[in-house]
Amino acid sequence: MMPQLATLPVGHDAATRRERASAVPVAALRGHDLTVAERSALLDCYATPDRTFLEIATTHGVDRERLQELWFDLFLFPSRR
């Protein structure tokens, strides 16, 4: 007997999930004075949670402490506007 493929409701395809997931970190970065390296490092933190702040900071050429502060300020404890 052939296994049947699971069907997902409309709007639950991989592209839709990916678009929604990528909108979250980009929206959190809007309106903040960040360098290109800081922005890239923050998005890298979001995309690869298994890497350490030190690894990501070194890759993007930013200070690890600054990256960690930005991460906590923008993603974990965002200010209410």
Backbone bond lengths (Angstrom), bond angles and torsions (degrees), N, CA, C in turn:
res aa  C-N    CA-C-N  psi(-1)  N-CA   C-N-CA  omega(-1)  CA-C   N-CA-C  phi
1 M - - - 1.450 - - 1.529 108.63 -
2 M 1.312 117.18 132.78 1.468 122.80 -179.35 1.528 110.43 -79.44
3 P 1.335 117.29 132.46 1.465 118.14 175.22 1.522 109.76 -68.00
4 Q 1.317 115.41 142.29 1.460 119.74 -179.96 1.523 109.61 -93.56
5 L 1.308 115.02 143.99 1.450 120.63 178.41 1.522 110.26 -75.58
6 A 1.300 115.58 141.50 1.466 119.49 176.53 1.517 108.99 -75.78
7 T 1.306 116.39 136.94 1.457 120.25 177.40 1.522 108.49 -103.24
8 L 1.303 115.25 135.05 1.457 121.05 179.29 1.522 109.37 -101.88
9 P 1.313 117.40 149.45 1.456 119.45 176.43 1.523 111.09 -61.16
10 V 1.304 116.13 157.12 1.461 121.70 179.46 1.526 108.94 -57.63
11 G 1.351 116.19 137.35 1.460 121.00 178.15 1.515 113.34 92.68
12 H 1.321 118.19 2.66 1.458 121.15 -179.67 1.529 111.85 -113.57
13 D 1.306 117.08 27.04 1.460 118.66 178.24 1.526 110.26 -80.21
14 A 1.301 116.97 170.10 1.465 121.96 -176.01 1.525 111.86 -60.87
15 A 1.323 118.10 -39.75 1.463 120.77 -178.89 1.527 110.50 -62.83
16 T 1.305 117.56 -42.00 1.463 120.80 -179.54 1.521 110.43 -65.25
17 R 1.318 117.71 -44.36 1.471 120.67 178.31 1.518 110.69 -62.74
18 R 1.333 116.67 -41.99 1.460 121.24 -179.80 1.535 110.67 -64.18
19 E 1.327 116.72 -41.88 1.464 119.81 178.94 1.525 111.00 -63.68
20 R 1.321 117.11 -42.41 1.466 119.94 178.59 1.519 110.98 -65.73
21 A 1.319 117.78 -41.92 1.462 121.87 -178.76 1.517 111.17 -65.93
22 S 1.330 117.94 -36.72 1.459 119.92 -178.21 1.518 111.53 -77.74
23 A 1.318 117.98 -20.48 1.460 120.53 -179.94 1.522 111.82 -73.23
24 V 1.311 117.85 -29.28 1.458 121.92 -177.10 1.523 112.30 -62.70
25 P 1.339 119.68 -56.35 1.456 118.34 -178.21 1.522 113.13 -68.19
26 V 1.316 117.52 -34.36 1.462 120.38 179.97 1.523 109.94 -65.42
27 A 1.313 117.98 -41.33 1.461 121.63 178.37 1.525 111.08 -64.96
28 A 1.324 117.16 -36.10 1.469 120.79 179.92 1.518 111.76 -67.59
29 L 1.324 117.88 -26.17 1.462 121.54 -177.73 1.519 113.18 -86.57
30 R 1.317 117.48 -16.01 1.469 119.99 -178.87 1.523 111.08 -63.61
31 G 1.313 115.61 140.73 1.451 120.81 175.17 1.516 114.64 81.88
32 H 1.315 117.53 7.57 1.459 120.82 178.96 1.521 108.70 -113.27
33 D 1.310 115.84 142.51 1.456 121.78 -178.81 1.527 108.97 -83.21
34 L 1.334 115.89 90.92 1.465 121.76 -177.42 1.522 110.01 -121.76
35 T 1.318 115.54 147.19 1.458 118.97 173.40 1.526 108.52 -76.94
36 V 1.308 115.99 166.72 1.464 120.51 178.19 1.526 109.55 -61.53
37 A 1.336 117.25 -41.17 1.462 121.36 -179.91 1.527 110.99 -63.81
38 E 1.328 117.30 -42.40 1.469 120.73 178.72 1.515 111.18 -64.37
39 R 1.315 116.32 -43.63 1.468 120.95 179.50 1.532 110.18 -62.57
40 S 1.325 117.10 -45.03 1.463 121.09 179.46 1.526 111.20 -63.67
41 A 1.327 116.40 -41.17 1.459 120.42 179.75 1.528 110.99 -65.10
42 L 1.317 117.46 -40.69 1.464 120.62 179.02 1.528 111.24 -64.57
43 L 1.315 116.43 -42.24 1.462 119.62 177.56 1.527 110.60 -65.88
44 D 1.322 116.68 -34.86 1.462 120.95 176.62 1.533 110.38 -66.08
45 C 1.327 117.09 -39.48 1.472 120.94 176.25 1.521 110.30 -60.26
46 Y 1.314 116.15 -42.17 1.458 121.59 -179.05 1.529 110.74 -67.17
47 A 1.338 115.82 -40.52 1.469 120.30 -175.33 1.518 113.33 -79.01
48 T 1.331 117.37 -28.70 1.463 120.44 -177.02 1.526 110.30 -128.52
49 P 1.331 117.30 76.21 1.463 120.37 -176.95 1.529 114.01 -67.98
50 D 1.325 117.45 -11.03 1.457 119.79 179.49 1.530 112.88 -82.43
51 R 1.337 117.53 -9.24 1.467 121.06 177.80 1.523 109.70 -92.61
52 T 1.326 116.45 153.87 1.461 120.59 -178.91 1.524 110.48 -84.60
53 F 1.327 115.36 161.73 1.463 120.25 176.35 1.529 110.38 -59.74
54 L 1.323 116.50 -38.26 1.464 120.78 -179.31 1.526 111.37 -63.48
55 E 1.326 117.47 -44.75 1.470 121.11 178.26 1.524 111.22 -59.45
56 I 1.315 115.87 -47.57 1.464 120.80 -176.93 1.523 110.78 -68.91
57 A 1.327 116.97 -42.24 1.467 120.71 179.17 1.524 110.55 -61.56
58 T 1.326 117.13 -42.75 1.461 121.34 179.21 1.525 110.63 -63.94
59 T 1.314 116.84 -42.81 1.471 121.74 179.60 1.516 111.66 -59.56
60 H 1.334 117.22 -40.53 1.466 121.44 -174.92 1.523 113.59 -97.49
61 G 1.317 117.26 -3.18 1.459 120.43 177.22 1.515 113.96 73.10
62 V 1.317 117.23 35.15 1.468 121.08 176.89 1.531 108.98 -118.27
63 D 1.316 115.65 162.85 1.451 121.94 178.84 1.528 109.52 -73.22
64 R 1.343 117.09 132.09 1.457 121.23 -177.97 1.522 112.05 -60.86
65 E 1.330 117.57 -41.69 1.469 120.16 -179.42 1.524 111.02 -64.51
66 R 1.330 116.64 -41.68 1.473 120.84 178.21 1.530 110.39 -63.09
67 L 1.326 116.23 -43.69 1.464 120.50 179.37 1.519 111.04 -61.64
68 Q 1.316 116.41 -44.17 1.455 120.54 -179.61 1.527 111.17 -65.07
69 E 1.328 117.67 -41.48 1.470 120.85 177.36 1.526 110.92 -62.34
70 L 1.330 116.02 -44.92 1.466 119.46 178.49 1.526 111.15 -61.27
71 W 1.324 116.29 -42.84 1.466 120.69 -179.97 1.527 110.75 -57.92
72 F 1.326 116.32 -49.38 1.456 119.65 -178.63 1.525 111.24 -67.22
73 D 1.326 117.49 -40.43 1.468 120.71 -179.03 1.527 112.60 -67.50
74 L 1.327 117.15 -39.00 1.467 119.97 -173.33 1.526 114.15 -92.28
75 F 1.324 117.67 -32.61 1.468 119.05 -174.02 1.521 114.08 -110.08
76 L 1.308 117.71 -37.45 1.459 118.58 -176.38 1.525 113.55 -90.79
77 F 1.314 116.70 -38.48 1.457 121.33 179.70 1.526 110.09 -129.00
78 P 1.336 118.19 62.23 1.463 119.31 -178.23 1.516 111.64 -65.84
79 S 1.326 114.91 143.78 1.464 119.41 179.22 1.526 109.45 -75.95
80 R 1.274 115.84 147.16 1.471 121.19 177.90 1.514 108.55 -83.47
81 R 1.329 115.53 131.23 1.467 119.27 179.16 1.493 110.07 -102.09
